[in-house]
Each structure stands twice: as structure tokens, then as C-alpha cells.
Amino acid sequence: MTGHAPQMHPVRRRAVFHIPGFDPVPPRTYRERYRREAARQAEHSGHSITVTPAKTPGAYGWHVAARIEGEEATTDIEVLHWADIVRASMEGGVLATYGQLLRTAWVYLGSGALFRLMRLRKGPLIAALYPVVMLLLQLAAAALAGIVVVLALLRAGEALGMAGAAGLGLAVIAGLGAGALILRLFRQRDPLLAWYLMHDYAFTASRDGAYPPVQEARMAAFADRIAAALASDFDEVLVVGHSSGAHIAISVLADLLRDGRVPGDRPALSLLTLGQVVPMVSFLPGAARLRGDLAELSRSDRLAWVDVTAPGDGCCFALCDPVAVSGMTAPDKRWPLVLSAAFSKTLSPEAWRALRWRFFERHFQYLNAFDNLPDDPGAYDYFAVTAGPQTLAARFAARRPSASRIERAVNPYAERAA
């Protein structure tokens, strides 16, 4: 492991805080995924995992009792949800969404971030351009449908002797209505998730990479929840940030460190980032806060930070060291330990083939069972990490960072918050 492991003691009681990405679904969706996939992983790996309702009143979570690697441990898992903020950001109408498209495109193009990001990984850039292309195609389809309606009504008007300015006006109004209706249907049904993804990128770019005030307030509440666990008798407090939740987790823990709310010994504080898209934010001019947080965490000896991605996940910046590529590397950098989940090796050929065209499910595979894990205690097993008897630092103590990791700094902005 590249950094100093702060605590290597066994884990009997653990608190896990899961920070989801830009996801409008309720926390129970994550509970059901954990319950389902834990049972599958138990079949493959011989774990014994029991999932029951949360023991903490008011928490969005669940309790886990497990026997893994011959040792017993209990875990309280809580989802630090911000789905209400996500849903609120998606409430704009059709015109508002196309306005977001234009502004988001300008932010990434005008800042030069898009061209820098292309030098890292093509996959997430394709994922980012996908909703733009789809919404423009849908706009073209709606416009074409409107033109067809106008021409059809004009022809019908001529046949009925209703040609003239009035007929033209009615035809245009009907055509606009038809186009608007089609766009509304596209938005409501969104089978290809283009509108959802557009809202995701628009939210990130809404303040040029800075966190909106409503999100800062929620992150402060997250910090309070984690600080309370750090003041309890847990052996490990593990924060899991998935997708967009990764950079939120980074900032929350950086705040805790700066505020002196992290104990020096126990419990162990661990950060696991999964499928991160940090460069999509840190490469924007307004992301000075996040860049400073990356620098803060990367040098800390008060935690262990492991970053897991996979080249098979086209929605993340696979094997890109989020600190290094953001230009925040310091001489005393310790973290993160960059690892690959290597889907093509840790999933059986049948399981990997089933995910071939399920791009979004691949992005969630980090939270799922793996049916072809190597016989290696350092292999990435989400359920061993979150419910097993070792701290994150101890579990990956013997792992070397991925030889394929990307560390070149291509971020055009080096400014960080004071």
C-alpha cells in the first residue's frame, strides 16, 4: 500500500456511510441491492451475511451480522442520501433542460476542460456527450414532426378552401404543439436515460464546479453523522462514495480533518471511492474547494483511502488517480491506493457477457457480487470490505497500486481553496 495505514486492528463493530451518486432513487433501493448481492456473494465466497433493519432510529440504513474469513463482525450501514436534491434539480421543464444543455456545453468547452478530459479517458467523455447528442436528435425529431403537422394541415386547408394567414397561423400553432408534446413524452419516459444524464452533468456544471449551497448544507449534515460515529466505540468508520458520491465523500472527510474532528487512533477512518468521476468536477474553474480537499486527503495519515475503478466501466475515469490527474500531487502524497476491479477477470465469462450492453449496471457493479474472484485476500470484494473483520487499510495492505494507473496532471486549473 502506498500510504501509511493508520490502524490495522481487527474489526468487530463497524459503521459504514454510503454516499450515492447523482441518483433520484430512495435509500431502500440500496438496501435491497445490498441484501440481494450479499446473498449472491455468500454463495460464491462462503460468507455468512445476515441483513436486518437498522438499529439506529431515523437512519436510512440496515444492520449486518457477518462471519467472513472465519471471524465475526457487525456493521451498521447508513445511506447519506441527497436524492431529494437530485430530484429537485430535475424538476425543470423541456425548455429549461435545453437551456442547461447549452450552459453545460459552454462550461466544459469554454473552460477547456473537455479537451483536457479527453486526454485521460474516452469512455466518460462519450457518456457525457451521449445525452447532448440524444437531446439534439430528439429536438430534431420533434421539429420534423412539427413540420409534418404544419404541411399536412396546410394541405388540408387548401383542400377545404381555408388557405390564408389564419390557416397558416393555426397550422404553425398545431405544429409547435405537436413538437412540444413529443419532447414532453421523451422527457417523461426517458427510456435511454438521456434526460437524466443531462441533469447530472448540468448539476455538476451549474456553479462551474463549485458545490451549490444546498449541497454544502447537506454535506455539513453528513459530516456531523460521520463525526458522531467517530466519537463512538466502533473499530472502523468506513465512508463509501460511489460515482458522484466519491467527490462528495472526499470533501466531507477533508472538512472533518480540517476541523479536528478525526481521532488520532481509534476508530480507524477509511475512505473507499468507487467508479469515481472526480475529474469531471476538479477540471472546472470553480472547483477550487474540491482541489484543495483532494490535496488535504492525499497527505493525511489519519485515514486510509482506496480508489477502485474498472476499465470495463465506461462511466468512470478508470484507473485515473484523482489527486494526480487534478494536479494536486505533493511530495508527501500518501493516497489514494488506486486499484482495478478488473471486471473481465473477477466476473465469470457468462456474468461479464450479461453486462455487455448494460452500461449503467456496469457502473454499479462495484456494489454487486463477483462470481470469479481470485483466491487472494486482497481481491476486491465489496462485502468483505463492508462487513468483514479487517479494516480497509489491513485488507489492502499487501496490494500494490495498479500498474496501469494514470497519474499525469492535465488539469488546466491549479487554484485551490485556502
N, C-alpha and C positions, 0 to 999 in steps of 0.2 A: 504494500500500500504506500502511496506517495506521501501521505500526510502522517502526522503523529496521532495515534489512536488514544483518545483521552481516557477511556475506560474499557477494560477487557474482561470485566467480571461477568459471571453468569446472570441470566435474566430469569427472574421468577414472576415479576409483575411489570407489565409494560403499558404505556399509553401511546396510542397511535393517533395522529391527527392527519386526516386525509383532506387535501385541498384540491378539489376538482379543477378542470379547465373550464373554458367558456361553454357551459353546459346548462340548459334550462331545466333539466330533469330533477325531480326531488331526491333527497338523500337516500330514500328507501331503495332507489334503483341500484345504488352502490352496495347497499346491504345485501340485496338479493343476488347481485353478481358475486359478491364475496362468498355467500353461503353456497351458491351453485358451484363455483370454481374451486372452493376449498374442498368440497366433496370429491371433485374430479382429481385434484392433486393428491388427495389422500389415497385414492385408488392406485395412482401411479407410483407414489413415493413411500407409501406405508405410514403416512402421518395419521394421527388420530386428532381430529379437529371438530369441536362442538361449538356451534354458533347459537347464542341465545340473546334475548333482548338486552338493551343497555341497562346497566345498573346505576348510571348517573342520571338523576332527574333532569329533564329538559334537554338532554344531549341528543343530537341526531346521530345515533350510532348503534353499536352492538357489542356484546361481550364474547370473548373467545377463550375456550379452555382447550389446550392442545398438549399432546405428547409427541414430540418431534426429536429425532436423533436420540431416543431413549430418555429424554428429560421432559419434565412437565413445566408449563408456563401458562400464565393467564394474561390476557390482553384486553384492554378497553379501547375500542376504535370509535373515533368520533369524526364525522364529516363536517368540516368547517365550510358550510355552504354559503354560496353567494349567487345561487340560482335566481333569486328574486331580482338581483341587479342585472343579471343576464337577460331575464325576461323583459324587464323594463326597457333595456336598451334595444330590444327587438320590436317595440310597440309602434314604431313609426310606420307610416303608410308607404304606398308604392313610390310616390314622388320623393319622399324623404330617403328611402333606400337608394334610389338612383343618385340623389344628392350626396349620400355617403360614399357611393362608388366613386364619384368624381373627386371628392375631397381626399379619400384614401389613396387613390391613384396619384394624386398630386403630391401628397405627403411622401410617399415612397419614391416617386420619380424625381420630384423637385429636390429632395434631400440627398439624392444619390444613393440612398440605402439599397434600393432594388438591385442596382448594378453590383454593389459590394456583396450583397447576399448571394447573388448568382455565382460568385467565386467560391462559395462554400459547398452548397448542395443544391442540385436542381429540383429534387423532389418537393420540398416545401414551397419553392417558388412556383412550381406547376400547380400545387394545391392552392396557392394564393391567387394565381391568375385564373384558375378554373371558375370561381364564382363571377369574376368580371366578364369573362367570355360568355358564360351561360346567361347572365342577365342581359348582356347586349344582344345575344341571339334571341332571347325571349322578347326583348323590346322590338327587334326586327320582325319577329313573327306576329306580334300584336299590331305593329304598324301595317304589315302586309294584310292582315285580316281586316283592319280598319279600311284600307284602300279598297279591298274587295267589296266590303259592305257599301262604301260610297259609290263605287261604279255600278254595283247591282241596283242600288236604289235610283241612281240617275237614269239607268236604262229603263227601269220600271216606270219612272216618272215620265219619260219621253213617250212610252207606250200608252200611258194613261192621259197624256196631254197635260202633264203637270211640270213641264220644264220651266226653268227660270231661276231667279235668285232665291226665291222661297224654297223651291225644291232642292237647290244646291245646299242651302243652309241646313235643311233638315237632314240631308244625306251626310253632310260633314259631322253634324252632331251625333247621328247614329253611328258613324264610323268611329268617332272618338270614344263613344260609349262602348262599342264592341272591343276596341283595343284596350280600354281601361279594364273591362270585365276580364279579358284574357289575362292581363297582368295580375289582376287580383287573384284569379284562380291559381296562377303559377305560384304566387306568394303564399297562398293559404295551404296548398297541397305540398309544394316543395319536395317532390319525391327524390330529387337529386341533391338536396341539401345546399343548393347554391345560395339561396337567400340567407340561410343560417350562417354559412361561412362568410358571406359578405358582411353580416352584422358582427361577426367575430373580428375580422380584420379592421372594420370601421371602429370598433370599440377600442382596439389597441392604438389606432392612429388618431383617435378623437382629440387627444391633447399632445400630439407629436411624440408619444412615447411616455409621457408622464401619467401617473395614476390619477384618475378622476377623484374629486373629493369624496364621493360616496364610497368609492373603493378603499381609499385611505382610511376612512372611518371604520369600515368593516375589517380591514387588516389590523387596526388597533385592537378591535374586539378579539380577533384571532390571537394576537399576541398575549392578551390577558388570559385567554383559555390555556395557552401553552405555558405561560408563566405559573399559573396555578398548579399545573401538573408537575412542573419542575420543583415546586415547593412541597410536593407530596412525597410519599415513600415508594415511588416507582423505581425500578432498576434502570429503565431506559425510557426516554421520551423520544419517539420517532415521528418525524414530520415527513409526510409523503406528498410531494407536489407533482401532479400529472399534467402534461401538456402546458396550457397557460397557467395552471396552478403552480408550476415549477418556479416561475419568476416571482409569483406572489409569495411562495414559501421562502424564497431567498431574501426578499425584502423584510418579511415578518421576523425572521431569525436575526437578520442584521440589526433590526430595531432592538430586539431583546439583548443582543450583545452590547450595543452602544449604551443602552440604558442600565447595564449592570444587573440584568435580571436572570443571568445564567450562572448557576452554582459552579464552583471550581472542580468539584469531584463528582458526587452522585446527585441526581441520576445522570446517566450518560445522555447527552443530547446528540441526536443523529438526524441527518437530512438525506432523504432518498428522492432524487428527481428522476422522473420517468417521461420519456418521449418529449423532452423539452423543446421549446421554440423560442428560447431566450433571445437569439439574435434578431428575431422579428421586432423586438422591442428595443433592445440595447443599441441597435444600429440607428435609431431615430434620434434627432437632435434634442428632443425634450426628455430623454431617458437618463439624465444625469443622476437622478436618485437611484435607479437600478444599477447603473455602472458603479456607483460608489458602494452599493450593497454587495455586488459581486466581489469587489476588491476587499471589502470587510470580511466576508465569509472565507475567502480563499486563503487568508493568512491566519485564521483563528485556530488556536489549539484547544478551544473549548467545545469542539464538536467534531463529528466525522461526517463527511459529505461524499456520497457515492452517486454518480450520474449514470443512468442506464438508458441507452437508446438501442436502436437496431437498424441496420441498413435496409431491412425489409419494410420498415415503417416510413413511407414516403411523406408523412405529415410532420415529421420532426427533423431537426438538424442532427442527423445520426453521427455519433462519434465526434461531434464538434465540442471541444472544451469551451463551455460558455464564458469562462473567465478569460481564457487566452484569446479567442477569436474576437472578443469585445475590446481587446486592447488593455485589459486590466491586470495583466500579469506583473507581479512584483518579485524581487529577488527572494523574498521569504514565502513565496506561494506554497501552500500545502495541498489545497483542494481545488477541484473535486477529483476523485478517482473515477476516470472515465472507462466504463465497461460496455461491452456489447451483449445484448440479449440473444443475438445470433439465431433469429427465428428459424432459419433454414436448417439449423443443426439441433436446436433444442425442441423442435416440433417434429413429429413423425412426418414422412412424406405425404401421408393422407391428410393429416391436420393442416400442413402447410399448403397443400393443394386446395383445401376447402376455403382458405383465406385469400386465394389468388386474386379474386376480384372484389373482396370485401375490404376496401382500403381503410374505412373508418374503424372496422373491428380490429384490423391490424394495429391501429393506433392505441387500442385498449388492451392489446394482448399482454402488456406488462402486468395487468391486474388479473390475468387469467392463469389457468393451469397450463403446464408444459408436460407433454407426454413422452418426451425423449431426452430428458436431462442426463448429462453425463454423471458418472459416479464420482463426483467431486464436491466436497463440502463447500467450495467457493462458487459453485454454479448458481446462477440467478434463479431463485425460487421465491416468488412473492410471499408465499405463505410461511415458508421457513423464516424469512426476514421479519414478517409482521407478527408471527405467533410462536416462533422458535425460541430456544434457550440461550441464544447468543446475541450480543449487541451487533449493530451494523458494522462497527469497527472490527470486532472479533471475527465475524463471519467472512469478511473480505480481506483479512489481514495478510493473507498469502497471495492475493491476486495482484498481478501487475496491470498497469493501465493498458488498454487496447493498443496494439502496435499500429493500428490503422487510424488512430485518433488524429483530428485536425486541430492544430494549435496556432496556425499563422493568424496574426492580427490583421484584419482587413476592415475593421470598423473606422469610418471616417471621423467619428466623434470620440474624443478622449476626455471631454469635460465630465466631471463627476460632482455630485452634491457634496458640500462641505460637511 
